[in-house]
Amino acid sequence: MILGAAIGAVTALLFAPQSGAELRANLQE
């Protein structure tokens, strides 16, 4: 979903690169 990707990107920038990587991995799974 575009919305999920956008939220994941924003969350990654707000939190940390590691957290963003984990979120992306979870979204793609």
N, C-alpha and C positions, 0 to 999 in steps of 0.2 A: 504493500500500500504506500502511496506517495505520502500520506499523512504520517504513517509510522516512520518512514525514512526521514522526513523532515524533523519530527520530534526526536528521533535518535541522533540526528546530526546536531541539533541544538543542545540536547542533553550532553552529548560528547564534549561540546565546546564549553558548556557550563561546568561540568564535573571534571573529568580527566580523560586523556587519550586511552588509558587502559579500560576505563568504564565504557567509553564509547565503543571500543573494540568488542567488549563483551556484549553490549546491547546489540550491535550489528550482527554478531554471531547468533544471538538468540533470535533476532528477527528473521534471519535467513534460514534458520532451522525451522 
